[in-house]
């Protein structure tokens, strides 16, 4: 026996397009592209017998979960511990502006294991999201194919945990909007088995698959890493 975890990042929002940090602010919903992405992913996952859908309560995640629930006799369960990273006073700010003007932001992007007061570090986020997922996996009704709908940082840190990576290394992962990552966890002999990361950031129309264009001026490391935090 095994459990197959489907870890989904929400669809695109206007804040993603604007490279604006939402953090845990309410009211950030899917845009039209995000709704199309969520619908495509839901259609692609129709072949799987999803057993439960557990979502961050933030609108962009919950609305993505609603697409996954269509045509299934499943209730969406809200789990506050799957919410995005608490970025405190950075929430609502444009990443490019932070990268240019805020040394604390640049330091955080370089080493997310350390943060100013009021900002969650990657280890702190990882502890709460792993604890939440493990709580749900221990409940029999969660079933063999649970879906957890969350945010880029949350997905990265869950994958880092199950892959045996240090939380500081999670930032190297690239997780598209409305993508799914799969982790298989054997349950027959848990003391002798290890989780198997089957897929990272898969979706039917990946954002990295683009027609080559003329080279543009490169972004700073802080800008590139920050965009994945939305």
C-alpha positions in Angstrom: 0.0 0.0 0.0 1.0 3.6 -0.6 -0.3 7.1 -0.5 0.2 9.3 -3.5 0.3 13.0 -2.5 -0.6 15.5 -5.1 0.8 18.9 -4.1 -0.7 21.7 -6.3 0.2 25.3 -6.6 -2.6 27.7 -7.3 -3.3 29.3 -10.7 -2.0 32.7 -11.8 -3.2 35.9 -10.2 -2.8 39.5 -11.3 -0.2 39.8 -8.5 1.9 37.1 -10.1 1.8 39.1 -13.3 2.8 42.3 -11.4 5.5 40.4 -9.4 3.8 41.6 -6.2 4.2 39.7 -3.0 0.8 38.5 -1.6 2.1 36.7 1.5 -1.0 35.9 3.6 -3.1 38.9 2.5 -6.7 38.0 1.7 -8.5 39.0 -1.5 -5.9 37.9 -4.1 -7.9 35.8 -6.5 -7.2 34.0 -9.8 -7.2 36.0 -12.9 -8.6 34.7 -16.2 -5.4 33.0 -17.1 -5.3 31.4 -13.6 -8.8 30.1 -14.0 -7.9 28.6 -17.4 -4.8 27.0 -15.9 -6.8 25.5 -13.0 -9.4 24.1 -15.4 -6.7 22.5 -17.6 -5.0 20.9 -14.5 -8.4 19.6 -13.2 -9.1 18.0 -16.6 -5.6 16.4 -16.7 -6.2 14.9 -13.2 -9.6 13.4 -14.0 -7.8 10.1 -14.6 -6.8 9.9 -10.9 -9.2 8.8 -8.1 -8.6 11.8 -5.9 -9.6 10.8 -2.3 -9.6 14.2 -0.6 -8.9 17.9 -1.3 -7.2 19.9 1.4 -6.5 23.6 0.6 -5.0 26.7 2.0 -7.9 29.0 2.8 -6.4 31.9 0.8 -8.6 32.7 -2.2 -6.1 31.9 -4.9 -5.6 28.4 -3.5 -9.2 27.7 -2.6 -10.5 28.7 -6.0 -8.0 26.4 -7.6 -9.2 23.6 -5.4 -12.8 24.3 -6.6 -11.8 23.4 -10.1 -10.2 20.1 -8.9 -13.4 19.3 -7.0 -15.7 19.7 -10.0 -17.4 16.4 -10.9 -16.2 14.7 -7.7 -18.1 14.0 -4.5 -15.4 15.7 -2.4 -15.6 18.5 0.1 -12.8 21.0 0.1 -11.2 21.1 3.5 -9.5 24.3 4.6 -6.2 24.0 6.4 -4.7 27.3 7.7 -1.3 25.8 8.1 -1.0 25.5 4.3 -1.1 29.2 3.9 1.7 31.1 2.1 4.8 32.4 3.8 4.1 35.3 6.2 6.2 38.0 4.8 5.0 40.7 7.2 5.4 44.3 5.9 6.7 43.0 2.6 3.2 41.8 1.7 1.7 43.8 -1.1 5.1 45.2 -2.3 6.5 44.8 -5.8 9.5 42.4 -5.8 11.5 44.5 -8.2 11.3 47.5 -5.8 12.3 45.3 -2.9 15.3 43.9 -4.8 16.5 47.4 -5.6 15.8 49.2 -2.4 15.6 46.8 0.6 18.9 45.2 1.8 16.9 43.0 4.2 14.9 41.5 1.4 18.0 40.8 -0.6 19.6 39.1 2.4 16.4 37.0 2.9 16.4 35.8 -0.7 20.0 34.9 -0.4 19.5 33.0 2.9 15.8 32.3 3.7 16.7 30.4 6.9 17.2 33.8 8.6 14.6 36.6 8.5 13.8 40.0 10.2 11.3 40.0 13.0 7.8 39.3 11.8 8.9 37.4 8.7 8.7 33.6 8.5 11.9 31.7 7.7 11.9 28.7 5.4 12.5 26.3 8.3 9.5 27.8 10.2 7.3 27.5 7.1 8.5 23.9 6.5 7.7 22.8 10.0 4.2 24.0 10.0 3.3 22.7 6.5 4.9 19.3 7.0 3.1 19.0 10.3 -0.2 19.8 8.6 0.3 17.4 5.8 1.4 14.6 8.1 -1.7 15.2 10.3 -4.0 14.7 7.4 -2.1 11.7 6.1 -2.6 10.0 9.4 -6.4 10.3 9.1 -7.9 7.3 7.4 -10.6 9.3 5.5 -7.8 11.3 3.7 -7.3 8.2 1.5 -4.7 7.1 -1.0 -4.8 10.1 -3.4 -5.0 13.3 -1.3 -4.5 16.7 -2.9 -3.0 19.6 -1.0 -3.5 23.0 -2.7 -1.1 25.7 -1.6 1.6 28.2 -2.7 5.0 28.2 -4.3 7.0 28.3 -1.1 4.8 25.7 0.6 5.1 23.3 -2.4 8.9 23.8 -2.6 9.4 23.1 1.2 7.2 20.1 1.2 9.2 18.6 -1.8 12.4 19.5 0.0 11.3 17.6 3.1 10.2 14.5 1.2 13.4 14.6 -1.0 15.6 14.9 2.0 16.9 18.4 1.1 17.8 21.2 3.5 15.0 23.9 3.6 17.5 26.4 2.4 17.8 24.4 -0.9 14.1 24.6 -1.6 14.5 27.8 -3.5 16.3 26.1 -6.4 13.0 24.4 -7.3 10.8 26.0 -9.9 7.1 25.6 -9.4 4.7 26.8 -12.1 1.2 28.2 -11.4 -1.4 25.4 -11.5 1.2 22.7 -11.5 1.1 19.4 -9.6 4.0 17.6 -7.8 3.6 14.0 -6.8 5.1 12.2 -3.8 4.6 8.5 -3.2 4.8 7.3 0.4 4.9 3.6 1.1 2.8 2.5 4.0 3.4 -1.2 4.3 6.8 -0.9 6.1 7.3 2.8 6.8 10.4 2.1 8.9 12.1 0.5 5.9 10.8 2.8 3.1 11.4 6.3 2.0 9.1 8.8 0.2 9.6 8.9 -3.6 9.3 12.2 -5.4 7.7 11.2 -8.7 7.1 14.6 -10.3 8.0 18.2 -9.6 5.9 21.1 -10.9 4.2 19.3 -13.8 1.3 20.9 -15.7 -0.3 20.4 -19.1 1.1 23.8 -20.4 4.3 24.5 -18.6 5.4 28.1 -18.3 9.0 27.4 -19.1 8.1 25.9 -22.5 8.3 29.1 -24.6 9.3 30.1 -28.1 12.9 31.4 -27.9 13.1 35.1 -27.9 15.9 37.6 -28.2 18.0 37.9 -25.0 16.8 40.5 -22.5 18.9 42.1 -19.8 19.3 39.6 -16.9 17.4 40.0 -13.7 19.1 40.1 -10.3 19.2 36.9 -8.3 16.8 38.6 -5.7 14.3 39.4 -8.4 14.3 35.9 -9.9 14.0 34.1 -6.6 11.4 36.6 -5.4 9.1 35.9 -8.3 8.7 32.3 -7.2 7.5 33.5 -3.8 4.2 34.8 -5.2 
